[in-house]
Each structure stands twice: as structure tokens, then as C-alpha cells.
């Protein structure tokens, strides 16, 4: 079974460098990795560079380009501003043995500028930790179209509205907020969100990797 990883990047150079490290130490390596960049060209051999203005259209265009180029039986979305456990891809593949889509229903966020964290729970999963079988590509394309049409930029929410596959609670992702580059669109980026200040929380979640961000 082949696996394509799509990174719908917003040109966060620091984040990409971290993600390269996280990808290299994955216990299961992807067959294909597509970095779909709507910002400045960053010169990676696996980059699909298609410049667009910042915002939801950028993310939607990047993700669409990734879906066009993906050849894998399994599609895993890994974003450039998040931390990934070495078992992340392995965990996705495990859960996709018995379902069409998967993701962690617990959304863990850490904002490095505020030194604060928050945890959310949802029926679905954030885009950065969503994985699905190739047969679900039309569902993801529909979610992209609906999100753009309605002016609601939560592509992941529209995707999971149409999917009945179960999520899991294996906690292989932490959303890192406050990195350089284009601002994100999700709730983890909102200044009015309910955050708890605690620098030690990131260390509890990701161990020595916290030194990259603190």
C-alpha cells in the first residue's frame, strides 16, 4: 500500500525545517511527499509552487494541487507548523485498516508567543491530522468547494460532516501556533480563544522537541 503525504504549506521556513526532521524519523516513511506552496518559492525538490494571496484561497489551492498530484492509496495531511510524533504515519495506517478516514479528535494547541496552550475535542479531526483512503478524495474536494463557497474556511469541518469514519485518541500531533510566515485560519490562531499560560505544558507533550520552540 502506497502513502502520499500532502503539506499545504503557507511558507513557514522554520516550520518546514522542523517538519523535514519529523518526517525523517517517522517509523513508516511515505511513498510520496508533496509540499504545496502558495507563498515564496522555497527550493525543495518535492515542492509544488503555485503563488496565491494569503488566506483561505491559498490553503484551498495548495490542498487541491496536492490532491491532483497524489498517487498514494492513502493520503496523509501533515502541515508545516505542527509537531508530529515519530509514529504518526504508522498510527494513521493502523486506523485506516478498518475505516475510510481517520484523525485524532483531540486538538492540542500550543502558542509559542503567548507560552499558552489549549485542548479542544471535536467529532472530526483538524486538517493537520486527517488521513484518508484514496476513495475519499472526491469528498475532500467537495469539502474544499463548500468551504470556499460559504466563506467558512474550516475545510476539515466540512470534510468530517460528510464522513462517518471513527476518529481516535492516540495524540500524535500538537498544533504549534505563532511561528513566522502567513497567519493561520483555524481557531488555534484566534486571540480570543481560551488559553492557559504554562510553558511546561509543551515539554510534557513533546519532550525535548520543545526546545525548538521555547
C-alpha positions, 0 to 999 in steps of 0.5 A, spaced: 500 500 500 502 506 497 502 513 502 502 520 499 503 525 504 500 532 502 503 539 506 499 545 504 504 549 506 503 557 507 511 558 507 513 557 514 521 556 513 522 554 520 516 550 520 518 546 514 525 545 517 522 542 523 517 538 519 523 535 514 526 532 521 519 529 523 518 526 517 525 523 517 524 519 523 517 517 522 517 509 523 513 508 516 516 513 511 511 515 505 511 513 498 510 520 496 511 527 499 508 533 496 509 540 499 504 545 496 506 552 496 502 558 495 507 563 498 515 564 496 518 559 492 522 555 497 527 550 493 525 543 495 525 538 490 518 535 492 515 542 492 509 544 488 509 552 487 503 555 485 503 563 488 496 565 491 494 571 496 494 569 503 488 566 506 483 561 505 484 561 497 491 559 498 490 553 503 484 551 498 489 551 492 495 548 495 490 542 498 487 541 491 494 541 487 496 536 492 490 532 491 491 532 483 498 530 484 497 524 489 498 517 487 498 514 494 492 509 496 492 513 502 493 520 503 496 523 509 495 531 511 501 533 515 502 541 515 508 545 516 507 548 523 505 542 527 509 537 531 508 530 529 510 524 533 515 519 530 509 514 529 504 518 526 504 515 519 504 508 522 498 510 527 494 513 521 495 506 517 493 502 523 486 506 523 485 506 516 485 498 516 478 498 518 475 505 516 475 510 510 478 516 514 481 517 520 484 523 525 485 524 532 479 528 535 483 531 540 486 538 538 492 540 542 494 547 541 500 550 543 502 558 542 509 559 542 508 567 543 503 567 548 507 560 552 499 558 552 496 552 550 489 549 549 485 542 548 479 542 544 475 535 542 471 535 536 467 529 532 472 530 526 479 531 526 483 538 524 486 538 517 493 537 520 491 530 522 486 527 517 488 521 513 484 518 508 483 512 503 484 514 496 476 513 495 475 519 499 478 524 495 472 526 491 469 528 498 475 532 500 474 536 494 467 537 495 469 539 502 474 544 499 468 547 494 463 548 500 468 551 504 470 556 499 463 557 497 460 559 504 466 563 506 467 558 512 474 556 511 474 550 516 475 545 510 476 539 515 469 541 518 466 540 512 470 534 510 468 530 517 460 532 516 460 528 510 464 522 513 462 517 518 469 514 519 471 513 527 476 518 529 481 516 535 485 518 541 492 516 540 495 524 540 500 524 535 500 531 533 500 538 537 498 544 533 504 549 534 501 556 533 505 563 532 511 561 528 513 566 522 510 566 515 502 567 513 497 567 519 493 561 520 485 560 519 483 555 524 481 557 531 488 555 534 490 562 531 484 566 534 486 571 540 480 570 543 480 563 544 481 560 551 488 559 553 492 557 559 499 560 560 504 554 562 510 553 558 511 546 561 505 544 558 509 543 551 515 539 554 510 534 557 507 533 550 513 533 546 519 532 550 525 535 548 522 537 541 520 543 545 526 546 545 525 548 538 520 552 540 521 555 547 
